[in-house]
Amino acid sequence: MVGFHEATVALLESRMSDEMANLIRRFGGTPYSVASVRELPVQDEGQIEAFIRLLLDKEADIVIFSTGKSASLLLQAAEERGQLPALLEALRQMQVFCRGPKPYAVLKKHDVPVALQAPAPHTTETLLEAMKGLEMRSKRVALLHHGERNEALVRALREREAAVNELCLYVWQLPEDTGPLRKLVHELIAGDIHAIVFTSQVQVRHLLLIAQEEARENELIQALNERVIVGSVGPVCTAMLNQYGVRPHVVPDHPKMGHLVKALAQYMG
């Protein structure tokens, strides 16, 4: 029978923790939510204003949105400055690319057409593959990052001789209180947790960072490989786990939370 059979499943999701917890309960598991990431808005007003001005002046040929949050924050910043209608009109006259469905949904609400969207699993690699046939030489690209600078994407664009202007509107940091995350590290090592799900690569890095600070990194890696069932939402997350020597037991065919929880329940059932 498919299900968790009351197993304790740790999740590190911060924004969607309630949704994830409900999915785990639906399959008979006991969710254990521990926030691992804090998203903080960037406070560099000059940099934000310069980026918006660049778009308003149509000094970009292509605009790339990495996440729904970055799209929302840009439109919010323009609205606060009384520039939202002008910004939307400017975007409608440019080629807009999205890495995934979330920024596409934000832009669609504002009637901004999207010229290109990366196919699943919505990674930097699939975005670059979708752009493969485009002439990028001398193209002016305005790039909105996710919670950290996407060095691989910037490098790939510049190798194709595009001129890149970039902006981070929010950054990923550890929670202010890392006590629960430290407790989770010890519980994973002790075998008190049956499974853990990772839905972003930064969750992996933050958990292992805390383990390093506790001088228990090797013990945690061993536990994740030998005693705890590990679920990874997709290839980016899996690649980060692999960097630390962790091989996830479950990776769904589609990189979505619902598919991940269902695949994990099937594996453990």
C-alpha positions in Angstrom: 0.0 0.0 0.0 1.3 3.5 -1.0 1.9 5.7 2.0 4.3 6.8 4.7 2.7 4.6 7.5 3.1 7.3 10.1 6.8 7.8 9.3 8.3 11.1 10.2 9.2 13.2 7.1 11.4 16.3 7.6 10.9 19.2 5.2 13.0 22.3 4.9 10.6 24.4 2.9 10.0 27.9 4.3 7.4 29.5 2.0 5.3 26.4 1.2 5.7 24.5 4.4 2.0 24.2 5.1 1.2 22.9 1.6 4.0 20.4 1.9 3.0 19.3 5.3 -0.6 18.7 4.1 0.6 16.6 1.2 2.7 14.4 3.6 -0.3 14.0 6.0 -2.5 13.0 3.0 -0.2 10.0 2.4 -0.2 9.0 6.1 3.1 10.7 7.2 4.0 12.9 10.1 5.5 16.1 8.7 8.4 17.7 10.6 8.9 21.3 9.3 12.2 23.1 9.9 12.8 26.4 8.2 16.2 26.4 6.5 16.1 29.5 4.3 15.3 33.2 4.9 14.6 35.4 1.9 15.6 39.0 2.5 14.9 41.9 0.0 17.9 43.7 -1.3 17.9 47.3 0.0 20.2 48.9 -2.7 17.7 51.5 -3.9 20.2 53.0 -6.4 20.8 49.7 -8.1 17.1 48.9 -8.3 16.3 52.4 -9.7 19.1 52.0 -12.3 17.7 48.6 -13.4 14.2 49.9 -13.8 15.5 53.0 -15.6 17.4 50.7 -18.0 14.1 49.0 -18.9 12.1 52.2 -19.1 14.6 53.6 -21.5 14.4 50.4 -23.6 18.2 49.7 -23.2 17.6 46.0 -23.1 16.6 43.7 -26.0 15.9 40.7 -23.7 14.7 40.5 -20.1 15.2 37.2 -18.3 13.2 36.4 -15.1 14.5 33.6 -13.0 11.7 33.3 -10.5 8.2 34.4 -9.7 9.4 36.3 -6.7 11.9 38.3 -8.6 9.2 39.2 -11.1 6.8 40.3 -8.3 9.5 42.3 -6.5 10.5 44.2 -9.7 6.8 45.1 -10.4 6.3 46.1 -6.8 9.4 48.3 -6.9 8.1 50.0 -10.0 4.7 50.5 -8.5 6.1 52.1 -5.4 7.8 54.6 -7.7 4.7 55.3 -9.7 6.3 53.6 -12.8 4.4 50.4 -13.1 2.3 51.2 -16.2 5.4 52.5 -18.0 7.4 49.5 -17.0 4.8 47.1 -18.2 4.5 48.9 -21.5 8.3 48.7 -21.9 8.4 45.0 -21.1 5.7 44.4 -23.8 8.0 45.8 -26.4 11.0 43.6 -25.4 11.6 39.8 -25.6 10.8 38.4 -22.2 12.2 35.0 -21.2 11.3 33.0 -18.1 13.2 30.1 -16.5 10.0 28.5 -15.2 6.2 28.8 -14.8 6.1 31.0 -11.8 7.5 34.2 -13.4 5.4 33.4 -16.5 2.3 33.4 -14.3 3.2 36.8 -12.7 3.8 38.4 -16.1 0.6 36.9 -17.6 -1.5 38.6 -14.9 -0.1 41.9 -16.3 -0.6 41.0 -19.9 3.1 40.9 -20.6 3.8 38.3 -23.4 6.6 35.8 -22.8 8.6 35.0 -25.8 10.4 32.0 -24.4 10.0 29.7 -21.3 12.5 27.0 -20.3 11.0 23.5 -20.5 10.9 21.3 -17.5 12.7 20.8 -15.2 13.2 24.6 -15.6 16.9 24.8 -14.9 19.6 27.1 -16.2 20.6 24.3 -18.6 17.1 23.9 -20.1 16.9 27.7 -20.4 20.2 27.9 -22.3 19.2 25.0 -24.4 15.9 26.8 -25.4 18.0 29.8 -26.3 20.5 27.8 -28.3 19.3 28.9 -31.8 19.1 32.6 -30.9 21.6 35.1 -32.1 23.0 36.7 -28.8 26.0 38.6 -30.1 25.7 42.2 -29.0 22.2 41.6 -27.5 21.5 43.6 -24.4 20.2 41.3 -21.7 18.6 42.4 -18.4 18.8 39.5 -16.0 16.9 39.2 -12.7 18.5 36.6 -10.6 17.0 34.3 -7.9 18.3 34.5 -4.3 21.9 34.5 -5.4 23.8 35.4 -8.5 23.5 32.8 -11.2 27.2 32.8 -12.3 26.7 29.9 -14.8 24.0 31.8 -16.7 25.9 35.1 -16.8 29.0 33.3 -18.0 27.2 31.5 -20.7 25.5 34.7 -22.0 28.8 36.6 -22.0 30.5 33.7 -23.9 27.9 34.2 -26.6 28.9 37.9 -26.6 25.7 39.3 -25.0 26.0 42.4 -22.8 24.5 41.5 -19.4 23.0 43.9 -16.8 22.0 41.9 -13.7 20.1 42.5 -10.5 19.3 40.5 -7.4 16.2 41.7 -5.6 16.4 39.2 -2.7 19.0 37.1 -1.1 18.9 33.7 0.6 20.2 33.5 4.2 20.1 31.1 7.1 17.2 31.6 9.5 17.8 34.0 12.3 17.3 31.2 14.8 19.3 28.2 13.6 18.5 26.1 16.7 15.8 24.0 15.0 18.1 23.3 12.0 20.9 22.2 14.4 18.5 20.0 16.3 17.4 18.4 13.0 21.0 17.6 12.1 21.4 15.7 15.4 18.1 13.9 14.9 18.9 12.8 11.4 22.2 11.4 12.6 20.5 9.6 15.6 18.0 8.0 13.2 15.0 9.7 14.7 13.8 10.9 11.2 12.6 8.4 8.6 12.8 10.6 5.5 13.7 14.1 4.4 12.7 16.1 1.3 14.7 18.8 -0.4 12.9 21.2 -2.7 15.9 23.6 -3.5 19.6 23.4 -3.7 20.0 26.2 -1.0 18.2 23.9 1.5 20.9 21.3 0.9 23.7 23.8 1.4 22.3 25.3 4.5 21.7 21.9 6.2 25.2 20.8 5.4 26.6 24.2 6.5 25.0 23.7 9.9 26.4 20.2 10.1 29.9 21.5 9.3 29.5 24.1 12.1 28.6 21.2 14.4 31.6 19.2 13.2 29.2 16.4 12.1 29.2 16.8 8.3 30.5 13.3 7.7 28.1 11.7 10.1 25.2 13.5 8.5 26.2 12.5 5.0 26.5 8.9 6.2 23.0 9.0 7.8 21.5 10.5 4.6 23.0 7.7 2.5 22.4 4.8 4.9 19.5 5.4 7.3 17.3 8.3 6.1 15.3 8.2 2.9 16.2 11.2 0.9 13.8 12.8 -1.7 15.0 15.5 -4.1 12.6 17.6 -6.2 14.7 17.7 -9.3 18.1 17.8 -11.1 19.5 21.1 -9.6 18.7 19.9 -6.0 20.1 16.4 -6.9 23.3 17.9 -8.3 23.9 19.8 -5.0 23.3 16.6 -3.0 25.8 14.8 -5.2 28.4 17.5 -4.6 28.3 16.5 -0.9 28.4 12.8 -1.7 24.7 12.2 -1.0 22.7 10.0 -3.5 18.9 10.7 -3.1 16.7 7.7 -3.1 13.8 9.4 -4.8 13.7 12.0 -7.6 10.3 12.4 -9.3 9.8 12.5 -13.1 8.4 16.0 -12.8 10.1 18.6 -10.6 7.1 19.5 -8.5 6.3 19.2 -4.8 3.3 17.0 -5.3 5.1 14.6 -7.6 8.0 14.4 -5.1 5.8 13.6 -2.1 3.8 11.0 -4.1 7.0 9.3 -5.4 8.5 9.3 -1.9 5.2 7.7 -0.5 5.4 5.0 -3.2 9.0 4.3 -2.4 8.4 4.0 1.3 5.1 2.2 0.9 
